[in-house]
């Protein structure tokens, strides 16, 4: 093995080690406004909304830390067609809602 080959292999090994131990991506905040399409309360505790701006559908998981503002009954008070704003964050397995708020105007 030549000196140049050993240097190249050492550099590749160092790059691979840095990649393997790199810090995981941090949770990115998200904010979507739209209508509730559906909710699932059997085990998954999730809701789906259609974003007003993009027209895309998003699924948010809801946990015990999710806050509900101006929605009587919290998660149970959500129903299809309700216009809401969802603040959340990205997680390893999807989106997690941190705050769900009824839209004041609609």
DSSP file (Angstrom, degrees, kcal/mol; ACC not computed):
  #  RESIDUE AA STRUCTURE BP1 BP2  ACC     N-H-->O    O-->H-N    N-H-->O    O-->H-N    TCO  KAPPA ALPHA  PHI   PSI    X-CA   Y-CA   Z-CA
    1    1 A X              0   0    0      0, 0.0     2,-0.1     0, 0.0     0, 0.0   0.000 360.0 360.0 360.0 132.4    0.0    0.0    0.0
    2    2 A X     >  -     0   0    0      1,-0.1     4,-2.2     4,-0.0     5,-0.2  -0.333 360.0-111.1 -81.0 166.3    1.4    3.4   -0.9
    3    3 A X  H  > S+     0   0    0      1,-0.2     4,-2.2     2,-0.2     5,-0.2   0.890 118.2  53.3 -63.9 -39.5    1.6    6.3    1.4
    4    4 A X  H  > S+     0   0    0      2,-0.2     4,-2.2     1,-0.2    -1,-0.2   0.904 108.8  49.3 -63.4 -42.0   -1.1    8.2   -0.7
    5    5 A X  H  > S+     0   0    0      1,-0.2     4,-2.6     2,-0.2    -1,-0.2   0.908 110.8  50.0 -64.5 -42.8   -3.5    5.2   -0.4
    6    6 A X  H  X S+     0   0    0     -4,-2.2     4,-2.3     2,-0.2    -1,-0.2   0.894 110.8  49.6 -63.9 -39.2   -3.0    5.0    3.3
    7    7 A X  H  X S+     0   0    0     -4,-2.2     4,-2.2     2,-0.2    -1,-0.2   0.912 111.8  48.4 -64.9 -42.8   -3.6    8.7    3.8
    8    8 A X  H  X S+     0   0    0     -4,-2.2     4,-2.2     2,-0.2    -2,-0.2   0.924 112.7  47.9 -64.1 -44.2   -6.8    8.5    1.7
    9    9 A X  H  X S+     0   0    0     -4,-2.6     4,-2.3     1,-0.2    -2,-0.2   0.878 110.7  51.5 -65.3 -37.5   -8.1    5.5    3.6
   10   10 A X  H  X S+     0   0    0     -4,-2.3     4,-2.2     2,-0.2    -1,-0.2   0.910 109.8  49.9 -65.4 -41.0   -7.3    7.2    6.9
   11   11 A X  H  X S+     0   0    0     -4,-2.2     4,-2.2     2,-0.2    -2,-0.2   0.903 111.1  48.8 -63.5 -41.6   -9.3   10.3    5.8
   12   12 A X  H  X S+     0   0    0     -4,-2.2     4,-2.3     2,-0.2    -2,-0.2   0.890 110.6  51.5 -64.6 -39.7  -12.2    8.1    4.8
   13   13 A X  H  X S+     0   0    0     -4,-2.3     4,-2.1     2,-0.2    -2,-0.2   0.902 110.0  48.5 -64.4 -41.1  -12.1    6.3    8.1
   14   14 A X  H  X S+     0   0    0     -4,-2.2     4,-2.2     2,-0.2    -2,-0.2   0.900 111.4  50.0 -65.4 -40.9  -12.2    9.6   10.0
   15   15 A X  H  X S+     0   0    0     -4,-2.2     4,-2.1     1,-0.2    -2,-0.2   0.901 110.6  50.0 -64.5 -40.3  -15.1   10.9    8.0
   16   16 A X  H  X S+     0   0    0     -4,-2.3     4,-2.2     1,-0.2    -1,-0.2   0.890 109.8  50.9 -65.6 -38.8  -17.0    7.7    8.6
   17   17 A X  H  X S+     0   0    0     -4,-2.1     4,-1.6     2,-0.2    -2,-0.2   0.908 109.9  49.3 -65.8 -41.5  -16.4    8.0   12.3
   18   18 A X  H  < S+     0   0    0     -4,-2.2     4,-0.3     1,-0.2    -1,-0.2   0.889 111.9  49.1 -64.5 -38.4  -17.6   11.6   12.4
   19   19 A X  H >< S+     0   0    0     -4,-2.1     3,-0.9     1,-0.2    -2,-0.2   0.895 109.3  52.0 -67.1 -39.8  -20.7   10.7   10.5
   20   20 A X  H 3< S+     0   0    0     -4,-2.2    -1,-0.2     1,-0.2    -2,-0.2   0.833 117.5  37.4 -66.7 -32.9  -21.5    7.7   12.8
   21   21 A X  T 3< S+     0   0    0     -4,-1.6    -1,-0.2    -5,-0.2    -2,-0.2   0.241  85.1 131.0-106.2  13.4  -21.2    9.8   16.0
   22   22 A X    <   -     0   0    0     -3,-0.9     3,-0.1    -4,-0.3     2,-0.1  -0.333  69.0 -96.1 -64.8 148.3  -22.8   13.0   14.7
   23   23 A X        -     0   0    0      1,-0.1    -1,-0.1    -2,-0.0     3,-0.1  -0.385  45.2-104.9 -65.0 141.1  -25.5   14.5   16.9
   24   24 A X        -     0   0    0      1,-0.1    -1,-0.1    -3,-0.1     2,-0.0  -0.286  46.0 -87.2 -65.0 153.4  -29.0   13.5   15.9
   25   25 A X        -     0   0    0      1,-0.1    -1,-0.1    -3,-0.1     2,-0.1  -0.346  47.8-119.2 -61.6 137.8  -31.1   16.2   14.1
   26   26 A X        -     0   0    0      1,-0.1     2,-0.2    -3,-0.1    -1,-0.1  -0.412  35.0 -88.2 -78.5 156.9  -32.9   18.4   16.5
   27   27 A X        -     0   0    0     -2,-0.1     2,-0.4    62,-0.1    -1,-0.1  -0.462  43.6-143.7 -64.5 127.9  -36.7   18.6   16.6
   28   28 A X        -     0   0    0     -2,-0.2    62,-1.9    -3,-0.1     2,-0.1  -0.812  15.5-119.9 -97.5 131.6  -37.8   21.3   14.1
   29   29 A X  E     -A   89   0A   0     -2,-0.4     2,-0.3    60,-0.2    60,-0.3  -0.429  31.7-170.5 -70.8 145.2  -40.8   23.5   15.1
   30   30 A X  E     -A   88   0A   0     58,-2.2    58,-2.7    -2,-0.1     2,-0.4  -0.955  11.3-167.5-133.7 153.7  -43.8   23.4   12.7
   31   31 A X  E     +A   87   0A   0     -2,-0.3     2,-0.4    56,-0.2    56,-0.2  -0.949  11.5 172.7-145.0 119.8  -47.0   25.5   12.5
   32   32 A X  E     -A   86   0A   0     54,-2.4    54,-3.3    -2,-0.4     2,-0.4  -0.993  13.8-162.3-132.8 136.7  -50.0   24.5   10.3
   33   33 A X  E     +A   85   0A   0     -2,-0.4    19,-3.0    52,-0.2    20,-0.4  -0.949  39.7  98.2-114.6 135.9  -53.4   26.1   10.1
   34   34 A X  E     -AB  84  51A   0     50,-2.6    50,-3.0    -2,-0.4     2,-0.3  -0.992  65.4 -52.4 174.7-170.3  -56.3   24.2    8.6
   35   35 A X  E     -AB  83  50A   0     15,-1.2    15,-2.0    -2,-0.3     2,-0.4  -0.695  50.6-111.2 -94.7 143.4  -59.4   22.0    8.9
   36   36 A X  E     - B   0  49A   0     46,-2.2    45,-2.8    -2,-0.3    13,-0.3  -0.577  30.8-179.1 -70.3 127.0  -59.6   18.8   10.9
   37   37 A X  E     -     0   0A   0     11,-3.3     2,-0.3     1,-0.4    12,-0.2   0.818  62.6 -30.4 -92.6 -41.2  -60.0   15.9    8.5
   38   38 A X  E     - B   0  48A   0     10,-1.2    10,-2.7    41,-0.1    -1,-0.4  -0.982  50.1-143.7-166.1 166.6  -60.1   13.1   11.1
   39   39 A X  E     - B   0  47A   0     -2,-0.3     2,-0.5     8,-0.2     8,-0.2  -0.991   6.8-151.5-140.4 150.5  -58.9   12.1   14.5
   40   40 A X  E     + B   0  46A   0      6,-3.1     6,-1.9    -2,-0.3     5,-0.1  -0.984  18.5 168.6-122.5 121.3  -58.0    8.7   15.9
   41   41 A X        +     0   0    0     -2,-0.5     2,-1.3     4,-0.2    -1,-0.1   0.402  49.7  98.0-113.5   1.4  -58.5    8.1   19.6
   42   42 A X  S    S-     0   0    0      1,-0.1     2,-1.3     2,-0.0    -1,-0.1  -0.705 114.7 -50.1 -94.5  89.0  -57.9    4.4   19.8
   43   43 A X  S    S+     0   0    0     -2,-1.3    -1,-0.1     1,-0.2    -2,-0.0  -0.271 135.1  67.0  85.9 -51.1  -54.3    4.1   21.0
   44   44 A X  S    S-     0   0    0     -2,-1.3    18,-0.4     2,-0.1    -1,-0.2   0.830  74.9-160.6 -76.7 -32.0  -52.7    6.4   18.4
   45   45 A X        +     0   0    0      1,-0.2    17,-3.2    16,-0.1     2,-0.3   0.968  38.7 141.1  44.0  72.3  -54.3    9.7   19.6
   46   46 A X  E     -BC  40  61A   0     -6,-1.9    -6,-3.1    15,-0.3     2,-0.3  -0.912  38.3-154.7-137.0 163.2  -53.6   11.5   16.4
   47   47 A X  E     -BC  39  60A   0     13,-2.4    13,-3.0    -2,-0.3     2,-0.4  -0.982   7.5-145.9-138.3 152.0  -55.3   14.0   14.2
   48   48 A X  E     -BC  38  59A   0    -10,-2.7   -11,-3.3    -2,-0.3   -10,-1.2  -0.954  18.4-178.5-117.9 137.1  -55.1   14.9   10.5
   49   49 A X  E     -BC  36  58A   0      9,-2.5     9,-2.7    -2,-0.4     2,-0.6  -0.934  25.8-132.3-129.8 156.2  -55.5   18.4    9.1
   50   50 A X  E     -BC  35  57A   0    -15,-2.0   -15,-1.2    -2,-0.3     7,-0.2  -0.955  33.1-125.1-105.6 118.8  -55.5   19.9    5.6
   51   51 A X  E  >  -B   34   0A   0      5,-3.0     4,-1.8    -2,-0.6   -17,-0.3  -0.410   8.5-144.6 -66.6 131.8  -53.2   23.0    5.6
   52   52 A X  T  4 S+     0   0    0    -19,-3.0    -1,-0.1     1,-0.2   -18,-0.1   0.855  95.8  42.9 -64.4 -37.3  -55.0   26.1    4.3
   53   53 A X  T  4 S+     0   0    0    -20,-0.4    -1,-0.2     1,-0.1   -19,-0.1   0.922 128.1  22.4 -79.1 -45.9  -51.9   27.5    2.6
   54   54 A X  T  4 S-     0   0    0      2,-0.1    -2,-0.2     0, 0.0    -1,-0.1   0.706  88.0-132.6 -98.3 -22.5  -50.4   24.4    0.9
   55   55 A X     <  +     0   0    0     -4,-1.8     2,-0.2     1,-0.3    -3,-0.1   0.489  61.5 135.9  79.3   2.0  -53.4   22.1    0.6
   56   56 A X        -     0   0    0     -6,-0.1    -5,-3.0     1,-0.0     2,-0.4  -0.498  54.6-123.5 -82.6 153.2  -51.3   19.2    2.0
   57   57 A X  E     -C   50   0A   0     -7,-0.2     2,-0.4    -2,-0.2    -7,-0.2  -0.789  26.7-169.4 -95.4 139.3  -52.5   16.8    4.7
   58   58 A X  E     -C   49   0A   0     -9,-2.7    -9,-2.5    -2,-0.4     2,-0.5  -0.983  12.2-149.6-130.1 141.3  -50.6   16.5    7.9
   59   59 A X  E     -C   48   0A   0     -2,-0.4    36,-0.7   -11,-0.2     2,-0.4  -0.948  15.4-169.7-111.2 126.6  -50.9   13.9   10.7
   60   60 A X  E     -Cd  47  95A   0    -13,-3.0   -13,-2.4    -2,-0.5     2,-0.3  -0.948  15.5-139.3-115.3 134.2  -50.0   15.0   14.2
   61   61 A X  E     -Cd  46  96A   0     34,-2.8    36,-2.9    -2,-0.4     2,-0.4  -0.688  18.2-148.4 -83.6 146.7  -49.7   12.7   17.2
   62   62 A X        +     0   0    0    -17,-3.2     2,-0.2   -18,-0.4    36,-0.1  -0.952  19.5 175.3-117.4 135.6  -51.1   14.1   20.5
   63   63 A X    >   -     0   0    0     34,-0.5     3,-1.6    -2,-0.4   -18,-0.0  -0.680  50.3 -83.3-128.7-173.5  -49.6   13.2   23.9
   64   64 A X  T 3  S+     0   0    0      1,-0.3    -2,-0.0    -2,-0.2     0, 0.0   0.677 124.6  58.5 -69.2 -15.1  -50.3   14.3   27.5
   65   65 A X  T 3  S+     0   0    0     32,-0.1    -1,-0.3     2,-0.1     2,-0.3   0.537  78.7 111.0 -89.4  -6.9  -48.1   17.4   27.0
   66   66 A X    <   -     0   0    0     -3,-1.6     2,-0.4    33,-0.1    33,-0.2  -0.511  59.9-146.2 -70.8 130.4  -50.2   18.7   24.2
   67   67 A X  E     -e   99   0A   0     31,-2.3    33,-3.0    -2,-0.3     2,-0.5  -0.801   4.9-153.7 -99.5 140.4  -52.2   21.9   25.2
   68   68 A X  E     -e  100   0A   0     -2,-0.4     2,-0.5    31,-0.2    33,-0.2  -0.964   9.0-164.4-115.1 123.3  -55.6   22.6   23.8
   69   69 A X  E    S-e  101   0A   0     31,-2.7    33,-2.0    -2,-0.5     3,-0.1  -0.924  70.2  -8.9-112.3 129.7  -56.7   26.3   23.7
   70   70 A X  S    S+     0   0    0     -2,-0.5     2,-0.5    31,-0.2    -1,-0.2   0.783  99.4 116.9  57.7  31.6  -60.3   27.3   23.2
   71   71 A X    >   -     0   0    0     -3,-0.2     3,-2.4    29,-0.1     6,-0.2  -0.880  63.2-138.5-126.6  98.7  -61.4   23.7   22.5
   72   72 A X  T 3  S+     0   0    0     -2,-0.5    -3,-0.1     1,-0.3     0, 0.0  -0.342  89.6  17.3 -58.4 129.1  -63.9   22.6   25.1
   73   73 A X  T >  S-     0   0    0      3,-0.1     3,-1.4     4,-0.1    -1,-0.3   0.412 101.2-128.4  89.1  -1.5  -63.1   19.0   26.1
   74   74 A X  G X  S+     0   0    0     -3,-2.4     3,-1.2     1,-0.3     4,-0.4  -0.379  84.1   3.2  63.6-130.6  -59.6   19.1   24.6
   75   75 A X  G >  S+     0   0    0      1,-0.3     3,-1.4     2,-0.2    -1,-0.3   0.858 133.2  57.0 -58.6 -37.7  -58.9   16.2   22.2
   76   76 A X  G <  S+     0   0    0     -3,-1.4    -1,-0.3     1,-0.3    -2,-0.2   0.767  99.7  61.2 -65.7 -24.3  -62.5   14.9   22.6
   77   77 A X  G <  S+     0   0    0     -3,-1.2    -1,-0.3    -6,-0.2     2,-0.2   0.542  80.7 103.8 -81.4  -7.0  -63.7   18.3   21.4
   78   78 A X    <   +     0   0    0     -3,-1.4     2,-0.3    -4,-0.4   -39,-0.1  -0.535  47.4 170.6 -74.0 140.4  -62.1   18.0   18.0
   79   79 A X    >   -     0   0    0     -2,-0.2     3,-2.0   -41,-0.1   -43,-0.3  -0.981  41.8 -76.6-147.3 160.0  -64.4   17.2   15.2
   80   80 A X  T 3  S+     0   0    0     -2,-0.3   -43,-0.2     1,-0.2     3,-0.1  -0.279 115.4  21.8 -57.6 133.5  -64.2   17.1   11.4
   81   81 A X  T 3  S+     0   0    0    -45,-2.8    -1,-0.2     1,-0.3     2,-0.2   0.224  83.8 137.4  93.9 -14.1  -64.3   20.5    9.8
   82   82 A X    <   -     0   0    0     -3,-2.0   -46,-2.2   -46,-0.1     2,-0.6  -0.480  53.3-131.6 -67.1 132.0  -63.1   22.4   12.8
   83   83 A X  E     +A   35   0A   0    -48,-0.2    20,-2.4    -2,-0.2     2,-0.3  -0.778  40.4 163.2 -89.8 122.6  -60.6   25.1   11.8
   84   84 A X  E     -AF  34 102A   0    -50,-3.0   -50,-2.6    -2,-0.6     2,-0.4  -0.851  37.8-131.9-135.1 165.8  -57.5   24.9   14.1
   85   85 A X  E     -AF  33 101A   0     16,-2.8    16,-2.6    -2,-0.3     2,-0.5  -0.992  23.9-161.6-118.1 129.5  -53.9   26.0   14.3
   86   86 A X  E     -AF  32 100A   0    -54,-3.3   -54,-2.4    -2,-0.4     2,-0.4  -0.955   7.0-169.1-118.5 121.1  -51.4   23.3   15.3
   87   87 A X  E     +AF  31  99A   0     12,-2.9    11,-3.0    -2,-0.5    12,-2.1  -0.884  31.4 134.9-100.1 138.4  -48.0   24.1   16.7
   88   88 A X  E     -AF  30  97A   0    -58,-2.7   -58,-2.2    -2,-0.4     2,-0.3  -0.819  41.8-115.3-158.5-163.1  -45.7   21.1   16.9
   89   89 A X  E     -AF  29  96A   0      7,-2.0     7,-2.5   -60,-0.3     2,-0.2  -0.980  30.4-102.1-148.5 156.5  -42.3   19.7   16.3
   90   90 A X  E     - F   0  95A   0    -62,-1.9     2,-0.3    -2,-0.3     5,-0.2  -0.569  40.0-175.5 -78.8 147.2  -40.8   17.0   14.1
   91   91 A X  E >   - F   0  94A   0      3,-3.0     3,-1.5    -2,-0.2   -65,-0.0  -0.835  43.1 -92.9-133.9 172.7  -40.0   13.7   15.8
   92   92 A X  T 3  S+     0   0    0     -2,-0.3     3,-0.1     1,-0.3    -2,-0.0   0.840 125.3  34.1 -56.3 -35.4  -38.3   10.5   14.7
   93   93 A X  T 3  S-     0   0    0      1,-0.1     2,-0.3    -3,-0.0    -1,-0.3  -0.068 128.4 -65.7-117.0  33.5  -41.6    9.0   13.8
   94   94 A X  E <  S- F   0  91A   0     -3,-1.5    -3,-3.0     2,-0.0     2,-0.4  -0.907  79.9 -24.6 129.2-152.9  -43.6   12.0   12.5
   95   95 A X  E     -dF  60  90A   0    -36,-0.7   -34,-2.8    -2,-0.3     2,-0.5  -0.827  45.7-158.4-105.2 141.1  -45.1   15.2   13.8
   96   96 A X  E     -dF  61  89A   0     -7,-2.5    -7,-2.0    -2,-0.4     2,-0.4  -0.980  17.0-132.3-119.8 127.4  -46.0   15.8   17.5
   97   97 A X  E     + F   0  88A   0    -36,-2.9   -34,-0.5    -2,-0.5    -9,-0.3  -0.628  24.8 175.4 -79.0 130.0  -48.6   18.5   18.4
   98   98 A X  E    S+     0   0A   0    -11,-3.0   -31,-2.3    -2,-0.4     2,-0.3   0.722  74.0  13.6-101.5 -31.1  -47.5   20.8   21.3
   99   99 A X  E     -eF  67  87A   0    -12,-2.1   -12,-2.9   -33,-0.2     2,-0.5  -0.976  59.2-168.6-147.5 133.2  -50.5   23.1   21.1
  100  100 A X  E     -eF  68  86A   0    -33,-3.0   -31,-2.7    -2,-0.3     2,-0.4  -0.987  16.5-179.0-121.0 125.1  -53.8   22.9   19.3
  101  101 A X  E     -eF  69  85A   0    -16,-2.6   -16,-2.8    -2,-0.5     2,-0.2  -0.980  28.3-120.8-132.0 134.5  -55.8   26.1   19.2
  102  102 A X  E     - F   0  84A   0    -33,-2.0   -18,-0.3    -2,-0.4     2,-0.2  -0.501  40.9-106.5 -68.7 138.3  -59.3   26.8   17.7
  103  103 A X        -     0   0    0    -20,-2.4   -20,-0.1    -2,-0.2    -1,-0.1  -0.495  21.9-147.8 -69.2 131.8  -59.1   29.6   15.0
  104  104 A X  S    S+     0   0    0     -2,-0.2    -1,-0.1     1,-0.2    -2,-0.0   0.848  91.9  48.8 -68.6 -35.7  -60.6   32.8   16.4
  105  105 A X              0   0    0      1,-0.2    -1,-0.2    -3,-0.0    -2,-0.0   0.758 360.0 360.0 -82.1 -26.0  -61.9   34.0   13.0
  106  106 A X              0   0    0    -23,-0.1    -1,-0.2    -3,-0.1    -2,-0.2   0.423 360.0 360.0-119.7 360.0  -63.8   30.9   11.8
